Amino acid sequence: MRQFVLPPDWDGSTELVLRGKAHHYLSRVLRFHPGQSFTGCTPAGEIFDLTLKEGGRDFSVVVPLSSPRGQPPPEFLPEIFLFPSLLKGKNPSLIVRQAAEAGVAQVQFIRTQNGVVRGEAFRTDRFQAILREAAQQSGNPGLPRLKPPVGLGELDLERCLTGGPAPGLGLFFHEKRLATQTLHEYLKNQTGPVFLFFGPEGGFAPAEVERFLASGLKPAYLGGNVLRAETAVIFGIAAVLTILREKSAWQWKEPT
């Protein structure tokens, strides 16, 4: 279900004048008219009841009807933290959009040994706009956090897995069958955050794989089909989220 994402600097205490892309989305995409009431969410996920007070050719005026209703009831899924390798061309934009539509909590691109970066530079303003558009299109409450790119060697992988209130699970996806367990086995008892690492075309270098394993991350395998790097990202996210959402509906049987 489509929704309207409110500007991050608006606190709900005053009328909100919308211009540009925000006005276009409200009037042309959602097709709201003056006098119509609707809900909007902040990037943090708070919900406001709103009314479109006035609409012109190039502006809209929105007024709040009440205080924010707080965030919607959570789905009780572990948060997904996404670490895709920086890729060439426009593929980073595609990954950002797909991650927001899927509902991940955070996106941080990583620089890897085999990654080839050229073409589209990392533009925070552009990616934030893509996150906003994707959240409006998909209806996901709130926007994923977007962190600046970082070299894989600069990440404290051990802290990722142990720094939260519940133990995290780190998975790195590899084109070879390095995995000793299935995704179902990895995720069956997982209540803490899940950290997903995806390499570039050509995969992670041997030294990077060794560091993952030494830090406690687990290798994951998506099968023998050769996937584009950006395809592997959404494939992996979808597989993990489907297992987490449906694990109460399947029965686990220990191998005999």
C-alpha positions as CSV (number, residue, x, y, z in Angstrom):
1,M,0.0,0.0,0.0
2,R,1.4,3.4,-1.0
3,Q,2.0,6.0,1.7
4,F,3.2,9.5,2.1
5,V,6.6,10.0,3.9
6,L,6.8,13.3,5.7
7,P,10.0,15.5,5.6
8,P,12.4,14.7,8.4
9,D,12.6,18.3,9.7
10,W,8.8,18.6,10.3
11,D,7.6,18.0,13.9
12,G,3.8,18.1,13.3
13,S,3.3,21.4,15.1
14,T,2.6,23.6,12.1
15,E,1.1,23.6,8.6
16,L,3.3,21.9,6.1
17,V,3.8,23.5,2.6
18,L,4.9,20.9,0.0
19,R,6.5,21.8,-3.3
20,G,8.5,20.0,-6.0
21,K,8.6,16.2,-5.8
22,A,6.6,16.0,-2.5
23,H,3.7,18.0,-4.0
24,H,3.8,16.0,-7.2
25,Y,3.6,12.7,-5.3
26,L,0.7,13.9,-3.1
27,S,-1.3,15.4,-5.9
28,R,-0.4,13.4,-9.0
29,V,0.5,9.9,-7.7
30,L,-1.7,9.6,-4.6
31,R,-4.3,12.0,-6.3
32,F,-5.4,13.6,-3.0
33,H,-7.7,16.6,-3.2
34,P,-8.3,19.5,-0.7
35,G,-10.4,18.4,2.2
36,Q,-9.2,14.8,2.0
37,S,-7.8,13.2,5.1
38,F,-4.9,10.7,5.0
39,T,-2.0,9.3,7.1
40,G,1.6,10.1,6.7
41,C,4.7,8.7,8.4
42,T,8.0,10.3,9.4
43,P,11.3,8.7,8.3
44,A,11.4,7.3,11.9
45,G,8.0,5.6,11.5
46,E,5.7,7.9,13.5
47,I,2.2,8.1,12.0
48,F,0.3,11.4,11.7
49,D,-3.4,11.9,10.7
50,L,-3.4,14.7,8.2
51,T,-5.7,16.8,6.0
52,L,-4.9,18.4,2.6
53,K,-6.0,22.0,3.3
54,E,-5.1,23.6,0.0
55,G,-3.7,22.5,-3.3
56,G,-2.4,24.6,-6.1
57,R,-0.6,24.0,-9.4
58,D,2.8,23.8,-7.7
59,F,2.2,23.5,-4.0
60,S,0.1,21.7,-1.4
61,V,-0.7,22.7,2.2
62,V,-1.1,19.9,4.7
63,V,-2.3,20.3,8.3
64,P,-2.1,17.8,11.2
65,L,-5.3,16.6,12.8
66,S,-3.7,15.2,16.0
67,S,-0.4,14.3,17.7
68,P,1.6,11.5,16.2
69,R,0.2,8.0,17.0
70,G,3.6,6.5,17.4
71,Q,5.1,3.8,15.4
72,P,2.9,1.0,14.0
73,P,2.9,-2.4,15.8
74,P,6.2,-4.2,14.9
75,E,6.2,-7.4,12.9
76,F,8.6,-8.9,15.5
77,L,11.3,-9.8,13.0
78,P,15.0,-9.4,13.6
79,E,16.4,-6.3,12.0
80,I,18.3,-6.9,8.7
81,F,21.6,-5.0,8.2
82,L,22.7,-5.0,4.6
83,F,26.3,-4.8,3.5
84,P,26.6,-5.0,-0.3
85,S,29.8,-4.5,-2.2
86,L,30.0,-1.2,-4.1
87,L,29.3,-2.0,-7.8
88,K,29.8,-0.3,-11.1
89,G,27.3,1.8,-13.0
90,K,23.8,2.4,-11.6
91,N,23.6,-0.8,-9.7
92,P,24.0,0.8,-6.2
93,S,20.8,2.8,-6.8
94,L,18.9,-0.4,-7.7
95,I,20.2,-2.1,-4.5
96,V,19.2,0.9,-2.3
97,R,15.7,0.9,-3.8
98,Q,15.2,-2.9,-3.5
99,A,16.5,-2.9,0.1
100,A,14.0,-0.1,1.1
101,E,11.1,-2.0,-0.5
102,A,12.1,-5.2,1.3
103,G,12.2,-3.4,4.7
104,V,15.8,-3.7,5.8
105,A,16.9,-1.6,8.8
106,Q,20.2,-0.3,7.5
107,V,22.3,-0.2,4.3
108,Q,26.0,0.3,4.2
109,F,28.1,-0.3,1.1
110,I,31.5,-1.9,1.5
111,R,34.6,-1.6,-0.6
112,T,36.0,-5.0,-1.5
113,Q,39.1,-6.3,-3.2
114,N,37.3,-7.5,-6.4
115,G,34.8,-4.6,-6.5
116,V,35.1,-2.3,-9.6
117,V,33.7,1.1,-8.8
118,R,33.1,3.5,-11.7
119,G,30.2,5.5,-13.1
120,E,27.7,6.5,-10.4
121,A,29.4,8.0,-7.4
122,F,28.0,7.5,-3.9
123,R,25.6,10.4,-3.5
124,T,23.9,10.5,-0.1
125,D,21.3,13.0,-1.2
126,R,20.3,10.9,-4.3
127,F,20.1,7.7,-2.3
128,Q,18.1,9.3,0.5
129,A,15.6,10.4,-2.2
130,I,15.5,6.8,-3.6
131,L,14.8,5.5,0.0
132,R,12.0,7.9,0.4
133,E,10.4,7.0,-3.0
134,A,10.7,3.3,-2.3
135,A,9.2,3.6,1.2
136,Q,6.3,5.5,-0.2
137,Q,5.7,3.0,-3.0
138,S,6.0,-0.1,-0.8
139,G,4.3,1.2,2.3
140,N,7.1,0.2,4.7
141,P,7.0,2.3,7.9
142,G,10.1,4.4,8.3
143,L,13.2,4.6,6.1
144,P,16.3,2.4,6.3
145,R,19.3,4.1,7.7
146,L,22.0,4.8,5.1
147,K,25.6,4.9,6.3
148,P,28.6,6.0,4.2
149,P,30.6,3.4,2.4
150,V,33.5,1.7,4.3
151,G,36.3,-0.6,3.5
152,L,35.6,-4.2,4.5
153,G,38.8,-4.2,6.6
154,E,37.6,-1.2,8.6
155,L,34.5,-2.9,9.9
156,D,34.6,-4.4,13.4
157,L,32.8,-7.7,12.5
158,E,33.0,-9.2,15.9
159,R,31.3,-6.2,17.5
160,C,28.5,-6.4,14.9
161,L,27.7,-9.9,16.2
162,T,28.0,-9.2,19.9
163,G,27.3,-5.5,20.4
164,G,23.5,-5.7,20.7
165,P,21.2,-7.0,23.4
166,A,20.7,-10.3,21.5
167,P,23.4,-12.1,19.7
168,G,23.7,-11.2,16.0
169,L,24.0,-13.6,13.1
170,G,26.4,-12.7,10.3
171,L,26.0,-14.3,6.9
172,F,28.3,-13.8,3.8
173,F,27.0,-15.1,0.5
174,H,29.4,-17.0,-1.6
175,E,29.1,-18.5,-5.1
176,K,30.8,-21.7,-4.0
177,R,29.2,-24.2,-1.6
178,L,31.1,-23.2,1.5
179,A,28.0,-23.4,3.7
180,T,27.8,-26.3,6.1
181,Q,24.2,-25.5,7.1
182,T,21.1,-24.3,5.2
183,L,19.6,-20.8,5.7
184,H,16.8,-22.5,7.7
185,E,19.3,-24.0,10.1
186,Y,21.1,-20.7,10.6
187,L,17.9,-18.8,11.2
188,K,15.7,-21.2,13.1
189,N,16.5,-19.8,16.6
190,Q,17.6,-16.3,15.5
191,T,16.0,-13.4,17.5
192,G,18.9,-10.9,17.3
193,P,19.9,-8.8,14.2
194,V,21.0,-10.4,11.0
195,F,24.0,-9.0,9.1
196,L,24.1,-9.9,5.4
197,F,27.3,-9.4,3.3
198,F,27.3,-9.6,-0.5
199,G,30.3,-9.5,-2.7
200,P,30.9,-8.0,-6.2
201,E,30.9,-9.8,-9.4
202,G,33.8,-12.2,-9.0
203,G,32.9,-12.7,-5.3
204,F,34.9,-12.1,-2.1
205,A,38.6,-12.6,-2.2
206,P,40.1,-15.6,-0.3
207,A,41.5,-13.3,2.4
208,E,38.1,-11.7,2.9
209,V,36.5,-15.1,3.3
210,E,39.1,-16.1,5.9
211,R,38.4,-12.9,7.8
212,F,34.6,-13.5,7.7
213,L,35.1,-17.0,9.1
214,A,37.6,-15.9,11.7
215,S,35.1,-13.3,12.9
216,G,32.3,-15.8,13.4
217,L,30.3,-15.1,10.2
218,K,28.7,-18.1,8.4
219,P,28.9,-18.8,4.7
220,A,25.5,-18.9,2.9
221,Y,24.8,-20.4,-0.5
222,L,22.0,-19.5,-3.0
223,G,22.5,-22.4,-5.4
224,G,24.4,-23.1,-8.5
225,N,22.8,-20.5,-10.8
226,V,25.2,-17.6,-11.8
227,L,23.5,-14.4,-10.5
228,R,24.4,-10.8,-11.1
229,A,25.7,-9.2,-8.0
230,E,22.6,-7.0,-7.6
231,T,20.3,-10.0,-8.2
232,A,22.0,-12.0,-5.5
233,V,21.4,-9.2,-3.0
234,I,17.6,-9.1,-3.4
235,F,17.5,-12.9,-3.7
236,G,19.3,-13.3,-0.4
237,I,17.2,-10.6,1.4
238,A,14.0,-12.3,0.2
239,A,15.1,-15.7,1.2
240,V,16.1,-14.6,4.7
241,L,13.0,-12.5,5.3
242,T,10.7,-15.3,4.1
243,I,12.3,-17.8,6.5
244,L,12.0,-15.4,9.4
245,R,8.4,-14.5,8.6
246,E,7.3,-18.1,8.2
247,K,9.4,-20.1,10.7
248,S,6.5,-20.3,13.1
249,A,4.5,-22.2,10.4
250,W,7.1,-24.9,9.7
251,Q,8.3,-27.7,11.9
252,W,12.0,-28.3,12.3
253,K,13.2,-31.9,12.2
254,E,16.7,-32.6,13.3
255,P,18.8,-34.5,10.7
256,T,18.9,-38.3,11.4
